Amino acid sequence: MSLRIVVCVKYVPDASGDRRFAEDYTTDREAVDGLLSELDEYGLEQALRIAEVSGDAEITVLTVGPDGANDALHKALSMGADQAIHVKDEAIHGSDVLGTSLILAKALAKAGFDLVMCGMASTDAATGILPALLAERLGIPQVTLLSEVAVDGGTVTARRDGDAATEQLQAAVPAVVSVTDQSGEARYPSFKGIMAAKKKVIQTWDLSDLDIEAEQVGLAGACTAVEAVAARPARSAGTVVKDEGEGGKQLAAFLAEQKFI
């Protein structure tokens, strides 16, 4: 039986754009272009490498998001994923990480999986706790923040690099895995991959397909909320020190005044 890998990906606002909040204090997706979260590309890359070694694996990419999230799925398919699932529903708008984890867990259970792959965090919310929430909801092991991962038979073997130590880890599948941006550069979609992606299937599910009530997710079901926002202050002009022999003293005085020394 093929190894079933599901990679959770997210459609996020471009970090190089002018990101802002909408009137309801949710992300204004109309103000900036969206794309596949860069950190999720590392998760997909590791899934593709595992599939190449296995020789018998199926990779599904799964996302929760608005219509534009199809762009993220198309890129993932062009990188080499076999199929995609897009969960979208107007009631999902405003969901926090807890609501999102509920939707993803229900979708994973419906789709079926052996291994769930994630990036270390999204590039917008950046909570980094989604893999742990998925593992808890699904009742399976989590092996997170990995620099190296492989699957041999029914076992995940992995390496986690910390500031003070390196850990060697193992877990039985099914399991949830997340990888860091040190796990290996993600591949670029090839022309062949881009053309092949046009023929690959993207399934679309809504909350009713997952037996989730609207009140459980979205702004109404969120356990966290943004209550106020303020524009970032304009950058003030810097202090220019003209060195006429006393520049060093002036610099030292400035650093001392700012309590840097």
N, C-alpha and C positions, 0 to 999 in steps of 0.2 A: 504493500500500500504506500502511495506517495506521501512524503512528508508535507504536511499542510502548514505553510507559514503565512501568517497574516501580519502585515506591516501597518501600524497605525500612523497616519500622516496628517498634517494640518495645513490648511490654507491660511496664510498669515499676511498682514500688511507688509509691504516692502520697507525694511528698516531704513533704507536710504531716503525714503519719502517723508513728507510732513505728516506724521501720524498724529491723530487727534481723536477726541471723544465726540460722539453724537449728542443730541439733546437729552437722550435718556441715559447718558453716561456709559454707554457701551461703545465699542470700537466703531469709528466711522469708516466703514469699508468703501464708501463712495469717494472719500477724499484722497485715497492713495491706491496705487495698483497692488494687487495681491499676488502671491506666489507660493510655491511649495516651501515649507519651512526648511531652511538649509540643514538644520540639525537632524531632521527626519530623513534626509538623504543618506546620512551615515547608517541609519537603521536599515534602509532599503539596500544599501550597498552590501552590508553584512549578510542580509537575507539572500541576495543574489550569489554571494560567494559560497554560502552554505549549500545552496541549490546546485551550484556547479560541482562542488565536491560530492554531493549526494548522488547526482545524476538522475534522481527520481524525486523531484519536489515540485510543488505548485505554490506560487506566490500570489497572494491577494493583497491589494492595498485597500485600506479602509479609512474613510474620512467622515467627519461630521461638519457640515457647514452650509453656506448659502450656495446659490447657483454657480458662482464663480469658482467654487472649490473643484469643479470639474477640470479646471486648468491644472491644478496640482495633480489630480489623478492622471491626466493625459501625460504629464511629464514623467510620473512614476511608471506608467505603462511603456513609455518610449525608452526608459532606462532598462526595462527588461521584465517587469512584473507581468503576470499572466492575465489577471483580471482585476476588476475594481468594484468596490461597493461604496455608494454615496448615500449617507443618511441625511436627508434634508426635510425640514418641516418648519413652517413659520413659528410654531410654538417653541422651537429650540433657541430662538434669538435671546441672547442675554444669559445663557446658561453659564454657570461657573464650572470649575474643574470637577466638582462633585457630580453635577448634572451631566457633564460630558462623559465622565467615567461610567455612569449608569447606562447611557446610550451606547457607548462603545462595548461595554460588557455584554449587554443584551444582543448587540449585533454580532459579537464574536461567538456567543453561544449559538445563535441562529446559523451562522456561516459554518461553524466547525473549524477546529484548528488543532495543531500539535504544538506550535511555537508562535508566540506573539512577540513581534519585534517593535521597539520604539526608539526614538532618539532620546537624548538625555534631558531635553526640555524643549519647549516651543520658543521661537524667537520673539513672540509678542508677550504672552503672559509670564512665561519663564518660571512657573512654579516648580517644575521638575518632579512632581509627586504623582503624576498620572499613572506610570507603570505600577507603582505600589498600590494605588487604588484599584486598578484592574485586577491585580493578583488577589487582593482581598475579596473583591466582589465575585471572582471566578473560583476562589478557593484553591489556588494553585501556587507553586513556588515562584518567587521573583529573584532574578539575578541581574542586578542593575549596575549602571555606571561602569561598563566594561570597556577595556581597551582591546580585548581579543576574545573571540567566541567561536566555538565549533560545536557541531552535533555529531555524536557517534552512536548509532543505534538509538536507544531511548534515553541518552544522557547528554546534557549540555555541559561542556567543559569551558571554563572561562578564566580570564585574568582581569583583576581590577587593580589599577595603579593609583595609590594614594600618595600624599605628601611624604609620609614617613615609612610606608611599607607597600609591598605588592602582595596581593592575595590570590591564591589559586582556588577556584570555586567549582562546584558541581551541583547539578540539579537534575531530577528526572523530568522528562516531558510528560504531560504538557506543562509549559512554564512561560512566564513573561520575562523578556530580556530587554534591557536598554543598553545602548552603546554611546560612548562619548565621541567627541570630534577627533580623538586620537586613535580611533579604531581603523582608519584607512580612508583615503580620499574617495569620494563618490565618483563614479564614472559619468562621463557626459553622454547624453543620448546620441546615438549614431543616426545617420540618415535612414538606414535600414530599420532601426528601432522606431523612429518617428513614423515611418510609413506603416510598419506593422501595428503600431498602437491604434491606428484608425480602425482596425478590424477587431480589436479586442473589446470584450463586453464590459460595460459599466452598469451594474444593477443599481436601481434607486429604491430606497426604502424610506418610509416615514414612521412616525411614532406608533401608528396603529399596527404596523408590521412587526413591531417589537414589543407590543403589549405594554406600552408606557403611556401613562396619562399626562396630558399637557401640564397639569399642575405640579408634576414631579420635576420638571425641568424649566428652562427659560428664566426670565427675571422673577417670576412668581415663585419658583421652586429653589432659587439660588440661596445658599447659606452665606454668601459674601456679596457685597455690593459696593460700588463707588458712590459716595455721598456728595462729593464736591470735587471740582477740578479748578486749577488755576494755570494760566499761561506761564511758561518758563520765563523768568526775568531776562531782559535783554542783557547781553554781555557788556560790561562796562569797559571803558578804555583802560589799558594797562598803564603801569608806572614806568616811565622811561628814565633810566639813569644815564646821564652823560658823564663819562669817565674823564675827569681832568686831574687824575691823580688820587682822587678820594672815592673812586667807584667801589672799591672793595668794602670800604667802611659803610658806604651808603647801602650796599646790598646786605651787609650783615645787620645793619640797623633795621632794614625793612623786614628781613626774616625773623628777627627778634620781636618786632612789633606784631607780626602775624603769628607769633608763638610757634614758628617752625624750628627754632633753635633756642 
